[in-house]
Amino acid sequence: MLNDILIATTAVSSFNNAALLNPLFFSAGLLALPLFFVVYLYGRDFVSRFGWNNQNMESQTGFWSSVFLMFWLLLFGGNYTVIRDSMSCLSLGLAVILFLLMIVVSNGMVRLKYMEKLRASKLKWVLFFAILLGAVFSGMMTWWGILLQISAILCGAIVGCRSKTNRSWVSMTTLIFAVTTTLILMQPEYFRFGQLGNLTLIHLVGIVIVGFFAVTTLVTKYTNARARIRQSAFIKLKWLFRILTLLALILFVATESVPVFIGLLICIWLLEALSVYHSAKLSDVVYKQSWAMLMICFGVIIICPVISALGIVYLTFVSKQISIKDFLRLL
């Protein structure tokens, strides 16, 4: 009476029901706190043995966080039979993310100096075919899913290897984190995050925090402090964007809508860009701290503590401790 698809669907529904009562990422994050504390104490000394320093930390964390995110998508993500309907753009979004991740990973394999031995050996082909095999299993149950995943990885590898300049891995990885978070909100059951329409406040707060740090990283990196806005106009515009941001936040909590979430990120971007542009000077420490907090929070919500550990290690290389006031000044 019961076929395999019905049994699998029932199992997925049972998992989602359990996740709604007790968010898995939150519990896993609490259990990982001792691990994070050990990484904070000894992580810097450990990575320093492999040549990590203040000058290359951004490229190292951007490269390795992309590596682990790619394997997380291939090994931990669901298959395409879980997609809610045939009109869903989740499969295309996953292909785009894998394409961008493969650009970062393949470009890092070519540009990073300590990868020279790996490039010269035959092990690189073993790793590449292992990634393709993971793409096959990730797109199982649908022939077009397998072809889509493999095509995205192949095209990303070609573009990344042929790129002659080092790209801004941090900026691209930040964008990838933001898009992945949006896809998680679009269909949480695919990522074992819960069920859309029944997410708890903890789920929504985690997604908003990741979106906030992603926007803050890009704003503080690419917006220049000019101090050219008059004080009266700045106060009026800032309160306008604050009200819009608050309304978007309330509407997002009430509806869990993806367009509203994107609108919330746009409001945060306008609010922070206005604050940075109005200020006379902005320290790059805010950008570095925001990048570290983004990796930590993103690793927690996707239950990938290695990415969170990379953020903690990067945070230990930042000369100044985190100050909440620096982030509150942007809002």
DRENSE-661944 format. One record per residue (C-alpha): residue number from 0; x, y, z; residue in one letter. Coordinates in steps of 0.001 Angstrom, whole numbers. Layout:
N
{NUM {X Y Z} 'A'};
...
//
This chain:
331
{0 {0 0 0} 'M'};
{1 {2886 2369 701} 'L'};
{2 {5430 3179 -1964} 'N'};
{3 {8965 4464 -1427} 'D'};
{4 {8100 8089 -2197} 'I'};
{5 {5299 8131 394} 'L'};
{6 {7587 6629 3028} 'I'};
{7 {10319 9178 2272} 'A'};
{8 {7813 12042 2368} 'T'};
{9 {6501 10852 5732} 'T'};
{10 {10037 10682 7107} 'A'};
{11 {10811 14218 5915} 'V'};
{12 {7565 15494 7469} 'S'};
{13 {8423 13844 10772} 'S'};
{14 {11837 15479 10740} 'F'};
{15 {10297 18888 10051} 'N'};
{16 {7767 18493 12857} 'N'};
{17 {10560 17725 15296} 'A'};
{18 {12635 20638 14004} 'A'};
{19 {9742 23039 14536} 'L'};
{20 {9519 22255 18242} 'L'};
{21 {13275 22301 18798} 'N'};
{22 {15352 24127 16149} 'P'};
{23 {18211 21793 15383} 'L'};
{24 {20706 24514 14464} 'F'};
{25 {20149 26279 17798} 'F'};
{26 {20712 23131 19844} 'S'};
{27 {23764 22198 17773} 'A'};
{28 {25156 25709 18242} 'G'};
{29 {24796 25467 22015} 'L'};
{30 {26473 22053 22075} 'L'};
{31 {29323 23400 19946} 'A'};
{32 {30141 26258 22357} 'L'};
{33 {32956 24300 24106} 'P'};
{34 {34458 23551 20689} 'L'};
{35 {34265 27222 19722} 'F'};
{36 {35955 28207 22993} 'F'};
{37 {38846 25823 22308} 'V'};
{38 {39171 27224 18773} 'V'};
{39 {39257 30755 20188} 'Y'};
{40 {42093 29818 22546} 'L'};
{41 {44279 27717 20253} 'Y'};
{42 {42995 28265 16708} 'G'};
{43 {45373 31099 15859} 'R'};
{44 {48473 29172 16915} 'D'};
{45 {47291 26139 14961} 'F'};
{46 {46671 27903 11640} 'V'};
{47 {49861 29963 12007} 'S'};
{48 {51803 26743 11531} 'R'};
{49 {50374 26540 8004} 'F'};
{50 {51413 30058 7031} 'G'};
{51 {48217 31929 7903} 'W'};
{52 {48871 35535 8937} 'N'};
{53 {47240 38965 8989} 'N'};
{54 {48010 39535 5320} 'Q'};
{55 {46394 36392 3879} 'N'};
{56 {43656 35644 6410} 'M'};
{57 {40886 37064 4233} 'E'};
{58 {41813 34959 1232} 'S'};
{59 {42327 31865 3385} 'Q'};
{60 {38985 32118 5180} 'T'};
{61 {37158 33033 1971} 'G'};
{62 {38650 30032 159} 'F'};
{63 {38156 27418 2869} 'W'};
{64 {34673 28576 3846} 'S'};
{65 {33708 28176 183} 'S'};
{66 {35222 24680 133} 'V'};
{67 {33256 23530 3159} 'F'};
{68 {30055 25194 1982} 'L'};
{69 {30329 23411 -1356} 'M'};
{70 {30761 20033 303} 'F'};
{71 {27908 20865 2684} 'W'};
{72 {25592 21564 -249} 'L'};
{73 {26601 18373 -2028} 'L'};
{74 {26564 16039 968} 'L'};
{75 {24051 17516 3410} 'F'};
{76 {21448 19018 1086} 'G'};
{77 {18349 17105 63} 'G'};
{78 {17642 15767 -3393} 'N'};
{79 {15451 17353 -6032} 'Y'};
{80 {12443 15152 -5246} 'T'};
{81 {11928 17280 -2126} 'V'};
{82 {11355 20431 -4173} 'I'};
{83 {7891 21755 -3419} 'R'};
{84 {6660 22167 -6995} 'D'};
{85 {7891 22033 -10564} 'S'};
{86 {7916 25837 -10843} 'M'};
{87 {10380 26265 -7962} 'S'};
{88 {13583 28124 -8829} 'C'};
{89 {15463 26400 -6001} 'L'};
{90 {17275 24055 -8382} 'S'};
{91 {18490 26999 -10485} 'L'};
{92 {19566 28845 -7347} 'G'};
{93 {21567 25847 -6162} 'L'};
{94 {23236 25589 -9559} 'A'};
{95 {24214 29274 -9422} 'V'};
{96 {25642 28863 -5920} 'I'};
{97 {27651 25795 -6938} 'L'};
{98 {28913 27688 -9992} 'F'};
{99 {30112 30624 -7860} 'L'};
{100 {31594 28352 -5206} 'L'};
{101 {33520 26397 -7820} 'M'};
{102 {34926 29659 -9203} 'I'};
{103 {36295 30548 -5766} 'V'};
{104 {37599 27033 -5058} 'V'};
{105 {39251 26460 -8444} 'S'};
{106 {40738 29967 -8482} 'N'};
{107 {42145 29362 -5015} 'G'};
{108 {43635 26063 -6117} 'M'};
{109 {45450 27906 -8905} 'V'};
{110 {46518 31035 -7010} 'R'};
{111 {47376 29863 -3483} 'L'};
{112 {51079 29057 -3211} 'K'};
{113 {50812 26093 -843} 'Y'};
{114 {48573 24342 -3402} 'M'};
{115 {51494 23932 -5834} 'E'};
{116 {52225 20340 -4816} 'K'};
{117 {48569 19416 -5152} 'L'};
{118 {48366 21008 -8606} 'R'};
{119 {51419 19065 -9744} 'A'};
{120 {50107 15707 -8507} 'S'};
{121 {47372 13470 -9842} 'K'};
{122 {45443 13884 -6588} 'L'};
{123 {43789 17000 -7986} 'K'};
{124 {41897 14869 -10509} 'W'};
{125 {40797 12504 -7752} 'V'};
{126 {39400 15432 -5777} 'L'};
{127 {37708 16857 -8845} 'F'};
{128 {35984 13576 -9692} 'F'};
{129 {34991 13210 -6024} 'A'};
{130 {33236 16590 -6290} 'I'};
{131 {31477 15463 -9465} 'L'};
{132 {30414 12249 -7734} 'L'};
{133 {28973 14289 -4888} 'G'};
{134 {27064 16352 -7459} 'A'};
{135 {25621 13153 -8915} 'V'};
{136 {24323 11937 -5556} 'F'};
{137 {23077 15414 -4628} 'S'};
{138 {20956 15566 -7777} 'G'};
{139 {19712 11995 -7489} 'M'};
{140 {16174 10919 -8444} 'M'};
{141 {16038 13361 -11365} 'T'};
{142 {18231 13122 -14464} 'W'};
{143 {18086 16856 -15063} 'W'};
{144 {19195 17515 -11485} 'G'};
{145 {22347 15465 -12020} 'I'};
{146 {23141 17245 -15294} 'L'};
{147 {22437 20659 -13756} 'L'};
{148 {24771 20089 -10817} 'Q'};
{149 {27579 18666 -12951} 'I'};
{150 {27286 21475 -15512} 'S'};
{151 {27465 24138 -12785} 'A'};
{152 {30619 22583 -11305} 'I'};
{153 {32331 22122 -14663} 'L'};
{154 {31588 25684 -15815} 'C'};
{155 {32696 27117 -12464} 'G'};
{156 {35950 25164 -12594} 'A'};
{157 {36714 26413 -16110} 'I'};
{158 {36014 30052 -15221} 'V'};
{159 {37976 29875 -11960} 'G'};
{160 {41031 28211 -13484} 'C'};
{161 {41170 30625 -16418} 'R'};
{162 {40823 33706 -14223} 'S'};
{163 {44194 35478 -14269} 'K'};
{164 {43614 37725 -11273} 'T'};
{165 {42724 37035 -7672} 'N'};
{166 {39096 37843 -7175} 'R'};
{167 {37674 39348 -4012} 'S'};
{168 {36922 36022 -2395} 'W'};
{169 {35462 37633 712} 'V'};
{170 {32948 39693 -1260} 'S'};
{171 {31934 36775 -3469} 'M'};
{172 {31649 34425 -485} 'T'};
{173 {29567 37004 1380} 'T'};
{174 {27213 37199 -1579} 'L'};
{175 {27052 33398 -1701} 'I'};
{176 {26205 33258 2014} 'F'};
{177 {23390 35778 1512} 'A'};
{178 {21929 33904 -1472} 'V'};
{179 {22151 30571 356} 'T'};
{180 {20328 32047 3351} 'T'};
{181 {17598 33307 1027} 'T'};
{182 {17254 29832 -506} 'L'};
{183 {17026 28306 2969} 'I'};
{184 {14133 30643 3693} 'L'};
{185 {12589 29854 305} 'M'};
{186 {12322 26135 1021} 'Q'};
{187 {13581 25205 4510} 'P'};
{188 {12657 21529 4238} 'E'};
{189 {15198 21004 1456} 'Y'};
{190 {17959 22138 3819} 'F'};
{191 {16422 20391 6859} 'R'};
{192 {15842 23784 8445} 'F'};
{193 {12121 23402 9197} 'G'};
{194 {8962 24080 7223} 'Q'};
{195 {8025 27372 5614} 'L'};
{196 {5027 28946 7314} 'G'};
{197 {5866 27271 10628} 'N'};
{198 {9312 28618 11424} 'L'};
{199 {9838 29635 15019} 'T'};
{200 {11115 33011 16150} 'L'};
{201 {14560 31442 16666} 'I'};
{202 {14656 30403 13001} 'H'};
{203 {13703 33884 11829} 'L'};
{204 {16141 35647 14169} 'V'};
{205 {18994 33444 12906} 'G'};
{206 {18187 34255 9282} 'I'};
{207 {17896 37999 10000} 'V'};
{208 {21238 38046 11846} 'I'};
{209 {23032 36348 8951} 'V'};
{210 {21421 38770 6486} 'G'};
{211 {22412 41735 8649} 'F'};
{212 {26082 40765 8824} 'F'};
{213 {26172 39958 5106} 'A'};
{214 {24860 43425 4251} 'V'};
{215 {27143 45078 6816} 'T'};
{216 {30198 43339 5372} 'T'};
{217 {29504 44588 1857} 'L'};
{218 {28490 48091 2962} 'V'};
{219 {31504 48708 5186} 'T'};
{220 {33843 47326 2512} 'K'};
{221 {32599 49256 -519} 'Y'};
{222 {30993 52422 859} 'T'};
{223 {33363 55351 1396} 'N'};
{224 {33010 57827 4255} 'A'};
{225 {32490 61284 2711} 'R'};
{226 {30785 63427 5374} 'A'};
{227 {28930 65392 2677} 'R'};
{228 {25356 65086 3946} 'I'};
{229 {23962 67914 6014} 'R'};
{230 {23125 66952 9580} 'Q'};
{231 {19439 67894 9330} 'S'};
{232 {18925 65905 6122} 'A'};
{233 {20881 62983 7558} 'F'};
{234 {18673 62763 10657} 'I'};
{235 {15456 62848 8609} 'K'};
{236 {16663 60257 6110} 'L'};
{237 {17996 57995 8827} 'K'};
{238 {14711 57992 10744} 'W'};
{239 {12877 57311 7490} 'L'};
{240 {15048 54253 6769} 'F'};
{241 {14769 53138 10391} 'R'};
{242 {10987 53141 10174} 'I'};
{243 {11061 51287 6857} 'L'};
{244 {13471 48719 8276} 'T'};
{245 {11323 48196 11371} 'L'};
{246 {8163 47784 9288} 'L'};
{247 {9925 45317 6988} 'A'};
{248 {11171 43362 10005} 'L'};
{249 {7693 43139 11528} 'I'};
{250 {6191 42110 8209} 'L'};
{251 {8881 39464 7705} 'F'};
{252 {8282 37918 11128} 'V'};
{253 {4553 37841 10414} 'A'};
{254 {4724 36426 6886} 'T'};
{255 {8109 34657 6500} 'E'};
{256 {8045 35937 2923} 'S'};
{257 {11170 35808 772} 'V'};
{258 {10407 39116 -1081} 'P'};
{259 {9895 40813 2280} 'V'};
{260 {13219 39419 3498} 'F'};
{261 {14968 40791 423} 'I'};
{262 {13249 44139 1013} 'G'};
{263 {14446 44052 4631} 'L'};
{264 {18031 43547 3475} 'L'};
{265 {17670 46459 1039} 'I'};
{266 {16390 48693 3860} 'C'};
{267 {19319 47687 6065} 'I'};
{268 {21695 48380 3191} 'W'};
{269 {20264 51889 2641} 'L'};
{270 {20353 52645 6363} 'L'};
{271 {23945 51520 6834} 'E'};
{272 {25190 53068 3575} 'A'};
{273 {23710 56403 4668} 'L'};
{274 {25463 56181 8043} 'S'};
{275 {28824 55286 6500} 'V'};
{276 {28584 57951 3788} 'Y'};
{277 {27709 60613 6386} 'H'};
{278 {30580 59733 8709} 'S'};
{279 {33958 61407 8332} 'A'};
{280 {35947 58205 8797} 'K'};
{281 {35235 54496 9114} 'L'};
{282 {37687 51971 10478} 'S'};
{283 {38199 48789 8483} 'D'};
{284 {37922 46876 11762} 'V'};
{285 {34128 47029 11462} 'V'};
{286 {34308 45302 8095} 'Y'};
{287 {36633 42602 9432} 'K'};
{288 {34500 41985 12514} 'Q'};
{289 {31360 41814 10405} 'S'};
{290 {32974 39251 8093} 'W'};
{291 {34005 37144 11095} 'A'};
{292 {30531 37317 12655} 'M'};
{293 {28954 36404 9307} 'L'};
{294 {30975 33194 9102} 'M'};
{295 {30210 32327 12726} 'I'};
{296 {26448 32874 12424} 'C'};
{297 {26153 31297 8985} 'F'};
{298 {28004 28193 10140} 'G'};
{299 {25596 27896 13056} 'V'};
{300 {22351 28092 11053} 'I'};
{301 {23517 25522 8485} 'I'};
{302 {25031 23314 11223} 'I'};
{303 {28533 23465 9776} 'C'};
{304 {30771 24288 12776} 'P'};
{305 {33922 24306 10624} 'V'};
{306 {32800 27552 8945} 'I'};
{307 {32027 29018 12375} 'S'};
{308 {35484 27953 13547} 'A'};
{309 {37033 29781 10583} 'L'};
{310 {35175 32923 11633} 'G'};
{311 {36445 32589 15198} 'I'};
{312 {40021 32096 13997} 'V'};
{313 {39731 35144 11745} 'Y'};
{314 {38345 37117 14682} 'L'};
{315 {41463 36347 16716} 'T'};
{316 {43576 38008 14017} 'F'};
{317 {41574 41244 14257} 'V'};
{318 {43468 43684 16444} 'S'};
{319 {40402 45145 18150} 'K'};
{320 {37744 43308 20138} 'Q'};
{321 {34150 43382 18937} 'I'};
{322 {32256 46478 20004} 'S'};
{323 {28481 46433 19724} 'I'};
{324 {28516 50233 19550} 'K'};
{325 {30319 50124 16196} 'D'};
{326 {27427 48180 14701} 'F'};
{327 {24737 50209 16467} 'L'};
{328 {26162 53401 14942} 'R'};
{329 {25247 52009 11523} 'L'};
{330 {21564 51658 12466} 'L'};
//
